[in-house]
Amino acid sequence: MRRCGAWPSGLRASSHFNGLKGKIVIRSKILDDAGFCIIRDRADAYGSAQVGFDAIAQVWAALDQARGDRARGAADVAAFMVAVKLVRASTNPGHVDSWVDIAGFAALGGEIATEGGAA
């Protein structure tokens, strides 16, 4: 079964393809994968892109409101990424990758915030 981002082993621009022809092959593969992912895989897992993006926009607006006038920083980006994954987890709670990503982004955001990387 085809998976998003599943590249044949050894298909790397730096090691196996040189020049413009190789770049075109890589670009074509990336575009082909993107088409497959947004048409089949992502739609099957998360439903309508319009509905999901609208929900994400609402959550991001709430995060902006809560942040106030403080400039957005790296820790805020982690919070925004958690928000994307929360919307996806709400759409499909059984898709474990969303929960793993939430934990990962939260851990990174916490690390950045506690090391002084927050704005």
N, C-alpha and C positions, 0 to 999 in steps of 0.2 A: 504494500500500500504506500502510496506517495505521501510524504510528510513535508510540511513547510520547512524550508531551509535545509533540506536533506541534499547536500551536494555530494556528487561522486567523489570518492577518495582521490586525492591528488589534484583536484581541480582548484588551483590557486594561481592567481594572476602573477605573483612574484616568482613562482618556480617553474611553471609549465607553459605559460603563454607570454610571448614577447611581442612588442609592437602593437599597432592598431588592430590587426586581425584578432589577436588574443583579447584585447580590451573589448572588442565588439562581442566576442563569444561570452565573456564574463557579463557584460551589460545585458545581453540577450537572456542569459540564464537567470540573472537577478530579476529582470522584468517578468519572465515566465513564472518564476517562483512567486513573485508578488501577486500576479494575476490569479494563480491557483489559490494562494492563501486567502485573498480577500473575497474571492468568489465562492470557494468551497469551505475551507477549513475554518476561517474566522466567522463566516456567516453561520455555519453549522453550530459553532460553539457559542456565539454571542448574539445572534439574531441581527436585526436591522442596524446597519451602521448609523443611519440618521437618528434612530431612537437612542442608541448608545452615546453618540456624540452630543446630542442634546442634553442627556443626563449628566455627562461629564462637564459640559459647559456650566450647568447649574451648580454642580459641586465646586467647580473652580471659582465661580463667582462668590460663593459662600466663603471659600478660603481667602479670597482677596479681601472680602469685607472684614473677616476676622483679623487679618493681618494689619489692616488699617493703612497708615501712611508709611510704614516701615518698608524699605526696599526689599524686593524679593531676592532671596539668597539661595545658596545650594541646598540648605535643609528644607526650604520651602519647595524646591523642585522635587525632593524626595516625597514630601507630603502630596504634591500634585500627582506624582506617579502612583502613590498609594491610592489616591482618589480614583484614578483610571482603573486600577485593578479592583477596587471595591465595587465600582459600577459593573465591571465584568463578572465579578463573583456574585453579585445580585442577580445578574441575568442568567447565570449558569453556576449555581452553588456546587455542583458536582465536578466542576473542572478544577482539579487540584492545583494546576499550574498558577492560577490566579492567587490562591492562598499562599503558595510558596513565594510568589513575586511580592505580595503584600508584606510578608515577613522580611524578605530581603531588603526592600526599599525602606521599610521602617527601621531596620537595623542600621542601614547606611545613613539615613537621615539622623538617627540618634547619635551615631558616631560623629557625624559632621557637626551637629549642634553642640555636642559636649566638648568638642575640640576647638570651639570658637569659630567654626566655619559658617555659622548662621549669620545672616545679615543683621 
